[in-house]
Amino acid sequence: MDVQERLQLIKEVGEEIITEAELKELLEEKKNPVAYDGFEPSGQIHIAQGILRSINVNKMIKAGCTFKMFAADWHAWANNKLGGDLEKIQKCGDYLIEVWKAAGMDVDKVKFVRSSEVVSSQEYWKKVLQISRNATVKRIIRTGQIMGRKESEIQQASQILYPCMQAADIFELEVDIAQLGQDQRKVNVLARELGEKLGYRKPVVVSHHMLMGLSEPKTDTKDATDRAIELKMSKSKPETAIFMTDSAEDVTRKISKAYCPEKTTKENPVLEYCKYIVFEKMKTLEIKRPEKFGGNLSIADYGEMEKIYGSGKLHPADLKTAVAGAINELLEPVRQHFKANGRARKLAEEVKGFEVTR
C-alpha cells in the first residue's frame, strides 16, 4: 500500500485532520507511525465505542499504524466516574476489551496500556507538570468537554489535573497520531501547541465522527464540534443509546422509537448508523416490505440509501426495521461471546450492576 492509499484510509476515519499535509509527511517518513485512542472505563459500552471504534482502529492498523489503546482508569477516577471507585473502573476496562475482541477489532495488533501502568513513572508526572506550568487554569477549564462536561461543571481539583494528564499521555506513549473523537479535539490541540516547546513531537490529530444518540436534537448550538458533543450517544441516557450487550428486543424497541423524520437525511440517527456502521460492515442492507409499499429493496451503499430516503421512496418504519435487524446481526457475536465465556459473562454482570455517575 503506497502513501496515498494509506492517507486515503486514514481520511476515512478522520472527520477532521490537523493537518493533512503533516499526516502525509508523517506517512512518508514512517512506515509504522504510532497512533492511539483512549477510553475512560465508566460503564457499559455502546455501539459508538464498540463497533465504530473497532472499524476505525482496524482502518488505522491497515494503514500501517502501530496502534495503542489507552485505558484511562486514573483519568476516570479523577473524573469521579463510577463513584470514584478505581477497582470498579479497572474491571470496566477489562470488560471493554472483551467486547472489542468479539466486535471484530484486530486486538492481536493493538497494544492495550492502562494509565495505572504509567503513573508510577516520575518522568510521566514531570510531563504533567510541564504541561500545567505552560497552560493557564482558564485554558485547561476550556478543555472540559474531553470529560463530557461543560466549563461550569468543572468542580473538583482533580478535573483540572485530568487534561494535563491526557496531554502528557500523548508524549509518554510517543504518539505520532492522536486518533480520538471530535470531543477530544481541544486537548489534542493543546498537545500540538506545547509539544515542540517542551521537546516532544507535535502530534497529528485525526478526529473521528461522534455517533448520534437516538433522540431528536434539541440544541441550536452553532459550533460544529460543540453540536456534535451535545448530540452524541451517551451511556447516561440509556434509552437513546444502543449497548453492545443489549438484547435483540432492546435494540428493536430503541430503534423503533428513534428520531427519524421522513425525507430528512441530516442529523438523522438511523441514517447515521447506516453510514458509519451498517455499510462499513455489510455489503448490502435488505429492506423487506409488501409489494403494495414498493416491494423489497437491496441497497448497496450509503450514497444510494441517502438518495432513496431523501426522495421519500423509503418510509421511516421500513428503514428502522431493516437497521434494527442489521445492528442485531452485528451484535450477535458479542452476545454469544458473553454467553459462552465465563469470565466475560461475570465481568458484564458486574459492570451492569455498577451505578453510572457523571
Residue frames as qw, qx, qy, qz and C-alpha x, y, z in Angstrom:
[[0.000, 0.888, 0.460, 0.000, 0.00, 0.00, 0.00],
 [0.444, 0.362, -0.025, 0.819, 1.54, 3.31, -1.06],
 [0.139, -0.158, -0.396, 0.894, 1.45, 6.58, 0.89],
 [0.343, -0.073, -0.229, -0.908, -1.58, 7.91, -0.98],
 [0.622, -0.264, -0.677, -0.291, -3.60, 4.75, -0.26],
 [0.458, -0.267, -0.653, 0.540, -2.64, 4.85, 3.42],
 [0.020, 0.062, 0.152, -0.986, -3.55, 8.53, 3.58],
 [0.472, -0.181, -0.439, -0.743, -6.93, 7.88, 2.00],
 [0.592, -0.306, -0.745, 0.034, -7.71, 5.13, 4.50],
 [0.309, -0.276, -0.511, 0.753, -6.94, 7.41, 7.45],
 [0.182, -0.029, -0.115, -0.976, -9.03, 10.17, 5.86],
 [0.527, -0.331, -0.664, -0.415, -11.98, 7.75, 6.02],
 [0.517, -0.403, -0.635, 0.408, -11.50, 7.72, 9.81],
 [0.261, -0.293, -0.239, 0.888, -10.90, 11.43, 10.33],
 [0.141, 0.847, 0.511, 0.038, -13.83, 13.81, 10.14],
 [0.062, 0.981, -0.170, 0.062, -11.16, 16.46, 10.75],
 [0.876, -0.014, -0.062, 0.479, -7.39, 16.12, 10.35],
 [0.084, -0.983, 0.163, -0.018, -4.91, 18.63, 11.78],
 [0.443, 0.619, -0.146, -0.632, -3.20, 18.75, 9.41],
 [0.924, 0.330, 0.185, -0.060, -3.50, 16.60, 6.28],
 [0.486, 0.771, -0.378, 0.162, -0.17, 17.91, 4.97],
 [0.247, -0.616, 0.687, -0.295, 1.56, 16.87, 8.21],
 [0.853, -0.036, 0.465, -0.232, -0.11, 13.47, 8.08],
 [0.828, 0.556, -0.064, 0.020, 1.15, 12.88, 4.54],
 [0.221, 0.764, -0.547, 0.262, 4.65, 13.91, 5.57],
 [0.560, -0.434, 0.629, -0.322, 4.47, 11.56, 8.57],
 [0.923, 0.177, 0.309, -0.143, 3.40, 8.61, 6.39],
 [0.657, 0.689, -0.273, 0.141, 6.29, 9.33, 4.03],
 [0.030, -0.707, 0.612, -0.353, 8.68, 9.43, 6.98],
 [0.357, -0.258, 0.826, -0.350, 7.39, 6.41, 8.91],
 [0.398, -0.032, -0.831, -0.387, 6.09, 3.07, 7.70],
 [0.513, -0.461, -0.723, 0.034, 4.55, 2.35, 11.12],
 [0.069, -0.457, 0.239, -0.854, 3.67, 5.59, 12.96],
 [0.158, -0.243, -0.847, 0.445, 2.22, 5.23, 16.44],
 [0.357, -0.418, -0.285, -0.785, -1.48, 6.07, 16.70],
 [0.124, -0.146, -0.850, 0.491, -3.57, 5.97, 19.84],
 [0.439, -0.532, -0.334, -0.642, -7.09, 6.26, 21.12],
 [0.062, 0.121, -0.750, 0.647, -8.07, 6.48, 24.77],
 [0.513, -0.468, -0.549, -0.465, -11.15, 5.40, 26.64],
 [0.254, -0.361, 0.524, -0.729, -12.50, 6.20, 30.07],
 [0.357, -0.197, -0.911, -0.059, -13.84, 2.93, 31.55],
 [0.196, -0.042, 0.376, -0.905, -17.09, 4.16, 33.05],
 [0.651, 0.204, 0.446, -0.579, -19.90, 1.67, 32.50],
 [0.744, 0.325, 0.579, 0.072, -21.43, -0.33, 29.70],
 [0.203, -0.328, 0.500, 0.775, -20.15, 0.22, 26.18],
 [0.593, 0.601, 0.325, -0.425, -22.42, 1.38, 23.36],
 [0.808, 0.407, 0.350, 0.242, -22.08, 0.83, 19.60],
 [0.265, 0.940, -0.164, 0.137, -20.22, 4.11, 19.04],
 [0.319, -0.733, 0.597, -0.070, -17.49, 2.91, 21.40],
 [0.748, -0.126, 0.651, -0.007, -17.75, -0.74, 20.40],
 [0.740, 0.446, 0.459, 0.206, -18.44, -1.20, 16.70],
 [0.343, 0.932, -0.002, 0.116, -17.46, 2.23, 15.35],
 [0.304, -0.817, 0.486, 0.064, -14.25, 2.30, 17.35],
 [0.759, -0.109, 0.612, 0.193, -13.36, -1.20, 16.08],
 [0.644, 0.683, 0.292, 0.182, -13.91, -0.08, 12.48],
 [0.118, 0.970, -0.191, 0.089, -11.68, 2.97, 12.94],
 [0.519, -0.634, 0.565, 0.098, -8.89, 1.12, 14.75],
 [0.802, 0.134, 0.545, 0.206, -8.81, -1.59, 12.09],
 [0.527, 0.820, 0.124, 0.186, -8.50, 1.03, 9.34],
 [0.129, -0.918, 0.373, -0.031, -5.62, 2.71, 11.15],
 [0.687, -0.352, 0.620, 0.142, -3.86, -0.66, 11.51],
 [0.755, 0.462, 0.422, 0.194, -4.45, -1.43, 7.82],
 [0.308, 0.937, -0.064, 0.152, -2.86, 1.94, 7.00],
 [0.687, 0.365, -0.424, 0.464, 0.29, 0.72, 8.76],
 [0.249, -0.715, 0.295, -0.583, -0.12, 2.31, 12.18],
 [0.414, -0.045, -0.813, 0.406, 1.13, 0.72, 15.36],
 [0.406, -0.599, -0.253, -0.642, -1.98, 1.21, 17.47],
 [0.224, -0.011, -0.743, 0.631, -2.06, 1.79, 21.23],
 [0.442, -0.623, -0.458, -0.455, -5.38, 1.73, 23.06],
 [0.170, 0.268, -0.552, 0.771, -5.14, 3.63, 26.33],
 [0.488, -0.587, -0.641, -0.075, -7.37, 2.60, 29.23],
 [0.072, 0.514, -0.232, 0.823, -7.62, 5.86, 31.14],
 [0.580, -0.489, -0.648, 0.061, -8.56, 4.36, 34.51],
 [0.380, -0.338, -0.350, 0.786, -6.87, 7.02, 36.64],
 [0.066, -0.115, -0.237, -0.962, -8.48, 9.69, 34.47],
 [0.489, -0.453, -0.604, -0.437, -11.93, 8.16, 35.08],
 [0.553, -0.447, -0.548, 0.441, -11.08, 8.12, 38.78],
 [0.217, -0.150, -0.096, 0.960, -10.14, 11.83, 38.64],
 [0.274, -0.173, -0.384, -0.864, -13.43, 12.48, 36.80],
 [0.424, -0.053, 0.603, -0.673, -15.42, 10.74, 39.55],
 [0.661, 0.101, -0.526, -0.526, -16.77, 8.05, 37.22],
 [0.732, -0.200, -0.650, -0.042, -18.45, 5.04, 38.85],
 [0.591, -0.789, -0.138, -0.097, -18.48, 6.98, 42.10],
 [0.046, 0.831, -0.518, 0.198, -14.70, 7.34, 42.03],
 [0.854, -0.299, 0.421, -0.068, -14.19, 3.60, 42.70],
 [0.153, 0.670, -0.652, -0.321, -10.89, 2.72, 40.97],
 [0.349, -0.105, 0.931, 0.015, -11.41, -1.04, 41.31],
 [0.562, 0.555, 0.558, -0.252, -14.76, -0.85, 39.52],
 [0.347, 0.825, -0.219, -0.389, -13.27, 1.39, 36.84],
 [0.042, -0.520, 0.819, 0.241, -10.49, -1.13, 36.16],
 [0.468, 0.181, 0.861, -0.079, -12.96, -4.01, 35.94],
 [0.510, 0.739, 0.258, -0.357, -14.90, -1.96, 33.45],
 [0.164, 0.733, -0.546, -0.371, -11.71, -1.59, 31.39],
 [0.268, -0.172, 0.942, 0.108, -11.36, -5.39, 31.27],
 [0.511, 0.496, 0.650, -0.265, -14.99, -5.64, 30.15],
 [0.401, 0.795, -0.100, -0.445, -14.47, -3.20, 27.27],
 [0.015, 0.527, -0.791, -0.310, -11.54, -5.25, 25.95],
 [0.390, 0.133, 0.910, -0.057, -13.73, -8.37, 25.99],
 [0.504, 0.692, 0.348, -0.383, -16.33, -6.51, 23.92],
 [0.272, 0.766, -0.406, -0.418, -13.78, -5.43, 21.32],
 [0.258, -0.261, 0.913, 0.176, -12.49, -8.99, 20.96],
 [0.405, 0.384, 0.828, -0.061, -15.97, -10.11, 19.92],
 [0.336, 0.807, 0.225, -0.430, -16.81, -6.98, 17.92],
 [0.780, 0.547, 0.175, 0.249, -14.12, -7.57, 15.32],
 [0.037, -0.940, 0.338, 0.021, -11.32, -5.28, 16.49],
 [0.815, 0.356, -0.396, 0.231, -7.95, -6.71, 15.46],
 [0.561, -0.805, 0.143, -0.130, -6.89, -6.90, 19.12],
 [0.908, -0.121, 0.120, 0.383, -3.81, -9.04, 18.36],
 [0.535, 0.410, 0.096, 0.733, -2.35, -5.96, 16.66],
 [0.213, -0.834, -0.055, -0.506, -3.41, -3.49, 19.36],
 [0.455, 0.061, -0.625, 0.631, -1.30, -2.72, 22.42],
 [0.443, -0.771, -0.359, -0.284, -3.50, -2.04, 25.44],
 [0.384, 0.194, -0.457, 0.779, -1.96, 0.27, 28.03],
 [0.389, -0.766, -0.511, 0.030, -3.53, 1.31, 31.35],
 [0.031, 0.839, -0.170, 0.515, -2.92, 4.71, 32.87],
 [0.746, -0.632, 0.177, -0.109, -2.26, 2.85, 36.13],
 [0.911, 0.058, 0.082, 0.399, 0.83, 1.41, 34.39],
 [0.484, 0.553, -0.011, 0.678, 2.35, 4.81, 33.57],
 [0.296, -0.875, -0.033, -0.382, 1.51, 6.83, 36.70],
 [0.828, -0.498, 0.018, 0.258, 4.27, 5.11, 38.67],
 [0.688, 0.282, 0.089, 0.663, 6.83, 6.86, 36.46],
 [0.279, -0.661, -0.132, 0.684, 8.45, 10.06, 37.72],
 [0.195, -0.085, 0.491, 0.845, 9.05, 11.04, 34.08],
 [0.045, -0.577, -0.731, -0.363, 5.31, 10.87, 33.42],
 [0.265, -0.828, -0.422, 0.257, 4.49, 13.27, 36.25],
 [0.332, -0.409, 0.189, 0.829, 7.27, 15.55, 35.06],
 [0.091, 0.260, 0.637, 0.720, 5.39, 15.78, 31.74],
 [0.199, -0.741, -0.639, -0.064, 2.12, 16.51, 33.57],
 [0.340, -0.741, -0.181, 0.550, 3.77, 19.35, 35.48],
 [0.295, -0.140, 0.406, 0.854, 5.47, 20.72, 32.35],
 [0.020, -0.502, -0.670, -0.546, 2.07, 20.96, 30.69],
 [0.308, -0.801, -0.501, 0.112, 0.39, 22.52, 33.74],
 [0.402, -0.555, 0.007, 0.728, 3.21, 25.08, 34.04],
 [0.150, -0.106, 0.484, 0.855, 2.72, 26.10, 30.42],
 [0.187, -0.489, -0.676, -0.519, -1.09, 26.38, 30.43],
 [0.228, -0.255, 0.297, -0.891, -3.43, 28.68, 32.33],
 [0.257, 0.208, 0.845, -0.421, -6.24, 27.42, 34.55],
 [0.515, 0.505, 0.126, -0.681, -8.70, 29.13, 32.19],
 [0.438, 0.440, -0.657, -0.427, -7.28, 27.27, 29.19],
 [0.061, 0.077, -0.989, 0.112, -7.47, 23.92, 31.00],
 [0.380, 0.335, 0.630, -0.589, -11.08, 24.53, 32.08],
 [0.522, 0.498, -0.197, -0.664, -11.97, 25.23, 28.44],
 [0.340, 0.275, -0.865, -0.248, -10.92, 21.66, 27.59],
 [0.452, -0.091, 0.693, -0.555, -13.56, 20.29, 29.98],
 [0.792, 0.279, -0.105, -0.533, -15.55, 18.81, 27.08],
 [0.446, 0.374, -0.813, -0.026, -12.98, 15.97, 26.91],
 [0.045, -0.023, 0.885, -0.463, -14.52, 14.73, 30.18],
 [0.166, -0.505, -0.784, -0.320, -18.06, 15.11, 28.86],
 [0.266, -0.679, -0.485, 0.482, -18.50, 18.27, 30.91],
 [0.189, 0.878, 0.171, 0.404, -19.27, 21.92, 30.35],
 [0.327, 0.450, -0.390, 0.734, -16.95, 24.54, 31.82],
 [0.454, -0.520, 0.171, -0.703, -19.47, 25.26, 34.59],
 [0.938, -0.248, -0.143, -0.196, -19.41, 21.59, 35.64],
 [0.651, 0.307, -0.501, 0.481, -15.68, 21.54, 36.45],
 [0.538, -0.766, -0.031, -0.350, -15.95, 21.49, 40.23],
 [0.865, -0.458, 0.110, 0.173, -13.19, 19.25, 41.58],
 [0.127, -0.816, 0.488, 0.282, -9.47, 19.96, 41.55],
 [0.600, -0.112, 0.757, 0.233, -8.87, 16.50, 40.08],
 [0.583, 0.662, 0.467, 0.057, -10.80, 17.60, 36.99],
 [0.127, 0.942, -0.253, -0.179, -8.24, 20.36, 36.44],
 [0.413, -0.517, 0.720, 0.209, -5.49, 17.72, 36.55],
 [0.769, 0.290, 0.569, -0.040, -7.23, 15.46, 34.01],
 [0.610, 0.792, 0.024, -0.013, -6.48, 17.44, 30.78],
 [0.039, -0.821, 0.569, 0.019, -2.84, 17.87, 31.82],
 [0.615, -0.221, 0.757, -0.002, -2.61, 14.11, 32.27],
 [0.766, 0.489, 0.414, -0.045, -4.25, 13.43, 28.91],
 [0.405, 0.878, -0.253, -0.023, -1.84, 15.72, 27.06],
 [0.275, -0.649, 0.709, -0.024, 1.03, 14.03, 28.93],
 [0.822, 0.080, 0.558, -0.079, -0.27, 10.62, 27.80],
 [0.692, 0.721, 0.014, -0.034, 0.39, 11.62, 24.18],
 [0.190, 0.812, -0.538, 0.126, 4.03, 12.36, 24.94],
 [0.543, -0.424, 0.699, -0.193, 4.51, 9.40, 27.31],
 [0.828, 0.225, 0.509, -0.067, 3.17, 6.94, 24.71],
 [0.256, -0.373, 0.554, 0.699, 5.31, 8.59, 22.00],
 [0.509, 0.592, 0.613, -0.122, 2.25, 9.15, 19.85],
 [0.224, -0.044, 0.466, 0.855, 2.51, 10.36, 16.25],
 [0.298, -0.314, -0.515, -0.740, -1.25, 10.39, 15.59],
 [0.223, 0.124, 0.673, -0.694, -3.87, 11.23, 18.24],
 [0.308, -0.161, -0.717, -0.604, -6.90, 9.40, 16.80],
 [0.027, 0.319, 0.772, -0.549, -9.78, 10.24, 19.10],
 [0.136, 0.720, 0.672, 0.108, -13.29, 11.65, 18.82],
 [0.149, 0.675, 0.159, 0.705, -14.18, 15.25, 18.00],
 [0.528, -0.814, -0.169, -0.174, -14.93, 15.76, 21.70],
 [0.779, -0.435, 0.045, 0.450, -11.21, 15.32, 22.47],
 [0.546, 0.687, 0.119, 0.464, -10.10, 17.98, 19.99],
 [0.126, -0.949, 0.111, -0.265, -9.21, 20.74, 22.45],
 [0.675, -0.624, 0.375, 0.121, -6.71, 18.73, 24.48],
 [0.825, 0.208, 0.333, 0.406, -5.13, 17.34, 21.29],
 [0.327, 0.843, 0.055, 0.424, -4.64, 20.91, 20.07],
 [0.443, -0.859, 0.241, -0.084, -3.11, 21.77, 23.45],
 [0.835, -0.259, 0.388, 0.290, -0.63, 18.90, 22.99],
 [0.655, 0.559, 0.237, 0.450, 0.19, 20.19, 19.49],
 [0.043, 0.943, -0.045, 0.326, 0.83, 23.69, 20.78],
 [0.506, -0.775, 0.368, -0.089, 3.06, 22.54, 23.66],
 [0.983, 0.041, 0.117, 0.139, 4.75, 19.51, 22.10],
 [0.675, 0.514, -0.107, 0.518, 7.65, 21.13, 20.29],
 [0.144, -0.828, 0.228, -0.491, 8.08, 23.77, 23.01],
 [0.722, -0.546, 0.367, -0.214, 8.60, 21.02, 25.59],
 [0.061, -0.552, 0.811, 0.183, 10.82, 18.94, 23.34],
 [0.551, 0.144, 0.816, -0.101, 8.28, 16.36, 22.18],
 [0.134, 0.164, 0.727, 0.653, 6.78, 15.55, 18.82],
 [0.409, 0.199, 0.119, -0.883, 3.77, 17.60, 17.74],
 [0.405, 0.190, 0.894, -0.012, 1.03, 15.00, 17.13],
 [0.247, -0.103, -0.564, -0.781, -1.15, 14.89, 14.05],
 [0.400, 0.148, 0.622, -0.656, -4.80, 14.96, 15.15],
 [0.281, -0.108, -0.783, -0.544, -7.28, 12.63, 13.43],
 [0.353, 0.057, 0.546, -0.758, -10.72, 13.27, 14.96],
 [0.055, -0.209, -0.921, -0.323, -13.40, 10.71, 14.21],
 [0.391, -0.393, -0.354, -0.753, -17.14, 11.28, 13.94],
 [0.208, -0.038, 0.731, -0.649, -19.32, 11.27, 17.08],
 [0.198, -0.299, -0.864, -0.354, -22.24, 8.92, 16.52],
 [0.374, -0.350, -0.003, -0.859, -25.61, 10.48, 17.40],
 [0.246, 0.107, 0.837, -0.477, -27.93, 9.32, 20.14],
 [0.073, 0.368, 0.870, 0.319, -31.43, 8.20, 19.10],
 [0.016, 0.720, 0.546, -0.428, -33.38, 11.19, 20.38],
 [0.339, 0.835, 0.300, 0.313, -34.48, 14.29, 18.50],
 [0.474, 0.136, -0.164, 0.854, -31.84, 17.07, 18.51],
 [0.221, -0.857, -0.453, 0.105, -32.90, 19.82, 20.94],
 [0.451, -0.552, 0.058, 0.699, -29.88, 22.04, 20.60],
 [0.470, 0.864, 0.163, 0.079, -29.32, 25.04, 18.35],
 [0.516, -0.645, 0.316, 0.466, -25.56, 25.26, 19.04],
 [0.550, 0.803, -0.137, -0.186, -23.80, 26.72, 16.01],
 [0.062, -0.680, 0.726, 0.081, -20.24, 25.50, 16.67],
 [0.780, 0.213, -0.513, -0.289, -19.83, 22.17, 14.82],
 [0.403, 0.198, -0.822, 0.351, -17.72, 20.48, 17.49],
 [0.253, -0.059, 0.585, -0.768, -19.93, 21.58, 20.40],
 [0.731, 0.112, -0.081, -0.668, -23.01, 20.45, 18.48],
 [0.691, 0.204, -0.688, -0.087, -21.53, 17.02, 17.79],
 [0.165, 0.142, -0.802, 0.556, -20.76, 16.64, 21.50],
 [0.453, 0.022, 0.375, -0.808, -24.31, 17.61, 22.50],
 [0.788, 0.196, -0.209, -0.545, -25.85, 15.16, 20.01],
 [0.347, 0.376, -0.859, 0.000, -23.53, 12.20, 20.65],
 [0.799, -0.274, -0.508, -0.169, -24.66, 8.86, 22.01],
 [0.083, -0.549, 0.574, -0.602, -24.30, 8.76, 25.79],
 [0.450, -0.138, -0.873, 0.129, -24.49, 5.92, 28.29],
 [0.029, 0.157, 0.555, -0.817, -26.06, 8.36, 30.77],
 [0.587, 0.254, 0.033, -0.768, -29.15, 8.36, 28.51],
 [0.365, -0.139, 0.917, 0.085, -29.67, 4.59, 28.15],
 [0.577, 0.526, 0.592, -0.200, -32.88, 4.73, 26.10],
 [0.442, 0.860, -0.101, -0.236, -31.12, 6.78, 23.43],
 [0.025, 0.652, -0.748, -0.125, -28.05, 4.53, 23.26],
 [0.955, 0.100, -0.210, -0.185, -27.62, 1.01, 21.92],
 [0.432, -0.662, 0.609, -0.062, -25.32, -1.02, 24.14],
 [0.334, 0.446, -0.798, -0.229, -23.13, -3.83, 22.87],
 [0.059, -0.034, -0.983, 0.170, -24.84, -6.40, 25.09],
 [0.532, 0.147, 0.182, -0.814, -28.41, -5.16, 24.59],
 [0.527, 0.208, 0.823, -0.041, -30.89, -7.91, 23.75],
 [0.152, 0.246, 0.676, 0.677, -32.41, -8.10, 20.27],
 [0.127, -0.760, -0.634, -0.066, -35.68, -6.90, 21.78],
 [0.307, -0.724, -0.125, 0.605, -33.95, -3.89, 23.38],
 [0.261, -0.199, 0.462, 0.824, -32.34, -2.90, 20.08],
 [0.035, 0.454, 0.737, 0.500, -35.59, -3.22, 18.15],
 [0.211, -0.808, -0.523, 0.173, -37.53, -1.24, 20.77],
 [0.312, -0.630, 0.027, 0.711, -35.00, 1.59, 20.94],
 [0.182, -0.071, 0.555, 0.809, -34.68, 1.98, 17.16],
 [0.001, 0.585, 0.756, 0.292, -38.45, 1.81, 16.68],
 [0.210, -0.872, -0.371, 0.243, -38.76, 4.90, 18.93],
 [0.514, -0.238, 0.162, 0.808, -35.79, 6.72, 17.37],
 [0.214, 0.772, 0.021, -0.598, -35.97, 10.16, 15.83],
 [0.401, -0.014, 0.736, 0.545, -36.15, 9.54, 12.07],
 [0.386, 0.610, 0.214, -0.658, -38.16, 12.20, 10.20],
 [0.727, 0.462, 0.490, 0.133, -39.35, 11.32, 6.73],
 [0.571, 0.746, 0.103, 0.327, -37.13, 12.54, 3.85],
 [0.199, -0.937, 0.273, -0.092, -34.66, 14.10, 6.34],
 [0.895, 0.226, -0.257, 0.285, -31.07, 12.97, 5.79],
 [0.256, 0.544, -0.425, 0.677, -29.22, 15.42, 8.06],
 [0.194, -0.296, 0.642, -0.680, -28.90, 14.73, 11.79],
 [0.865, -0.078, -0.157, -0.471, -30.97, 11.58, 11.42],
 [0.416, -0.539, 0.720, -0.135, -29.51, 8.96, 13.81],
 [0.864, 0.144, 0.472, -0.100, -30.96, 5.94, 11.98],
 [0.690, 0.714, -0.078, 0.095, -29.29, 7.05, 8.75],
 [0.070, -0.815, 0.558, -0.144, -26.09, 7.75, 10.68],
 [0.695, -0.299, 0.649, -0.087, -25.98, 4.13, 11.80],
 [0.845, 0.485, 0.225, 0.029, -26.33, 3.12, 8.17],
 [0.414, 0.862, -0.252, 0.151, -23.45, 5.36, 7.10],
 [0.053, -0.746, 0.607, -0.269, -20.95, 4.76, 9.87],
 [0.517, -0.288, 0.772, -0.233, -21.74, 1.19, 10.92],
 [0.820, 0.281, 0.445, -0.226, -24.03, -0.87, 8.67],
 [0.727, 0.683, -0.062, -0.007, -22.43, -0.12, 5.29],
 [0.009, 0.753, -0.650, 0.098, -18.95, -0.33, 6.85],
 [0.430, -0.276, 0.838, -0.189, -19.66, -3.91, 7.97],
 [0.629, 0.337, 0.691, -0.113, -22.17, -5.21, 5.39],
 [0.256, 0.021, 0.615, 0.745, -22.24, -5.26, 1.60],
 [0.234, -0.389, -0.511, -0.730, -25.97, -4.56, 1.39],
 [0.256, 0.091, 0.611, -0.743, -28.92, -3.56, 3.54],
 [0.128, -0.292, -0.865, -0.387, -32.06, -5.54, 2.78],
 [0.347, 0.043, 0.261, -0.900, -35.39, -3.71, 3.15],
 [0.020, -0.272, -0.954, -0.123, -38.34, -6.08, 3.48],
 [0.320, 0.291, 0.285, -0.855, -41.76, -4.62, 2.68],
 [0.573, 0.442, 0.678, -0.131, -45.03, -5.65, 0.94],
 [0.395, 0.290, 0.560, 0.667, -45.44, -5.12, -2.80],
 [0.004, 0.862, 0.469, 0.192, -48.14, -2.52, -2.18],
 [0.312, -0.913, 0.055, 0.256, -45.47, -0.37, -0.47],
 [0.275, 0.838, -0.437, -0.179, -42.91, -0.83, -3.24],
 [0.966, 0.124, -0.218, 0.066, -41.63, -4.34, -2.53],
 [0.792, -0.459, 0.071, 0.397, -38.23, -5.39, -1.21],
 [0.301, 0.917, -0.246, 0.092, -35.11, -3.27, -1.70],
 [0.870, -0.199, 0.007, 0.452, -31.44, -4.23, -1.67],
 [0.093, 0.987, -0.104, 0.076, -29.32, -1.15, -1.07],
 [0.884, 0.186, -0.166, 0.395, -25.58, -1.43, -1.74],
 [0.486, 0.085, -0.245, 0.835, -24.07, 1.74, -0.29],
 [0.124, -0.572, -0.482, 0.652, -24.85, 4.80, 1.79],
 [0.047, 0.232, -0.280, -0.931, -25.00, 7.20, -1.15],
 [0.288, -0.237, -0.771, -0.516, -27.80, 5.14, -2.66],
 [0.297, -0.507, -0.753, 0.296, -29.54, 4.92, 0.73],
 [0.096, -0.442, -0.216, 0.865, -29.43, 8.69, 1.26],
 [0.170, 0.072, -0.479, -0.858, -30.84, 9.35, -2.20],
 [0.340, -0.343, -0.828, -0.285, -33.71, 6.88, -1.80],
 [0.290, -0.541, -0.650, 0.448, -34.63, 8.04, 1.70],
 [0.079, -0.354, -0.045, 0.931, -34.35, 11.73, 0.84],
 [0.214, -0.065, -0.583, -0.781, -36.75, 11.26, -2.10],
 [0.593, -0.064, 0.336, -0.729, -39.42, 9.79, 0.19],
 [0.729, 0.184, -0.553, -0.358, -39.34, 6.37, -1.50],
 [0.556, -0.044, -0.778, 0.291, -38.46, 4.66, 1.78],
 [0.507, -0.730, -0.190, -0.418, -40.67, 5.05, 4.85],
 [0.116, -0.646, 0.597, -0.462, -39.01, 5.58, 8.27],
 [0.823, -0.252, 0.374, -0.346, -40.73, 2.49, 9.72],
 [0.950, 0.304, -0.047, 0.052, -39.28, 0.25, 6.99],
 [0.392, 0.684, -0.461, 0.407, -35.83, 1.79, 7.43],
 [0.420, -0.577, 0.519, -0.471, -35.97, 1.30, 11.20],
 [0.954, -0.071, 0.211, -0.200, -36.94, -2.36, 10.86],
 [0.835, 0.464, -0.197, 0.222, -34.04, -3.02, 8.48],
 [0.177, 0.698, -0.487, 0.494, -31.48, -1.14, 10.57],
 [0.660, -0.470, 0.425, -0.404, -32.58, -2.87, 13.79],
 [0.991, 0.101, 0.084, -0.029, -32.11, -6.22, 12.04],
 [0.647, 0.596, -0.304, 0.365, -28.65, -5.24, 10.78],
 [0.138, -0.685, 0.501, -0.510, -27.48, -3.94, 14.16],
 [0.841, -0.305, 0.330, -0.299, -28.75, -7.10, 15.85],
 [0.938, 0.307, -0.095, 0.130, -26.82, -9.21, 13.35],
 [0.406, 0.655, -0.412, 0.488, -23.63, -7.28, 14.16],
 [0.373, -0.590, 0.467, -0.543, -24.21, -7.56, 17.92],
 [0.955, -0.127, -0.102, -0.247, -24.95, -11.29, 17.94],
 [0.756, 0.263, -0.472, 0.369, -21.27, -12.41, 18.07],
 [0.002, 0.464, -0.479, 0.745, -20.80, -10.16, 21.11],
 [0.742, -0.315, 0.138, -0.576, -23.86, -11.62, 22.84],
 [0.962, 0.053, -0.267, -0.030, -22.64, -15.14, 22.11],
 [0.484, 0.427, -0.537, 0.544, -19.15, -14.35, 23.44],
 [0.236, -0.409, 0.471, -0.745, -20.58, -13.17, 26.74],
 [0.889, -0.167, 0.008, -0.426, -22.80, -16.26, 26.98],
 [0.932, 0.177, -0.297, 0.105, -20.02, -18.74, 26.21],
 [0.491, 0.380, -0.471, 0.627, -17.10, -17.15, 28.07],
 [0.566, -0.610, -0.527, 0.173, -17.49, -17.39, 31.84],
 [0.432, -0.306, -0.160, 0.833, -15.00, -14.64, 32.69],
 [0.007, 0.195, 0.324, 0.926, -16.54, -12.26, 30.16],
 [0.409, -0.571, -0.610, -0.367, -20.05, -13.04, 31.41],
 [0.537, -0.561, -0.449, 0.441, -19.07, -12.34, 35.02],
 [0.290, -0.139, 0.028, 0.946, -17.47, -9.03, 34.03],
 [0.156, -0.362, -0.480, -0.784, -20.59, -7.99, 32.09],
 [0.497, -0.622, -0.600, -0.078, -22.84, -8.83, 35.04],
 [0.489, -0.456, -0.299, 0.681, -20.65, -6.83, 37.42],
 [0.167, 0.003, 0.196, 0.966, -20.46, -3.79, 35.13],
 [0.269, -0.503, -0.584, -0.578, -24.23, -3.79, 34.58],
 [0.536, -0.643, -0.525, 0.157, -24.61, -3.57, 38.36],
 [0.419, -0.167, -0.151, 0.880, -22.37, -0.50, 38.69],
 [0.089, 0.875, 0.397, -0.263, -24.12, 2.81, 39.20],
 [0.519, 0.437, 0.215, 0.703, -23.10, 5.18, 36.40],
 [0.235, -0.827, -0.234, 0.454, -22.09, 8.61, 37.73],
 [0.476, 0.781, 0.093, 0.394, -21.10, 11.77, 35.87]]
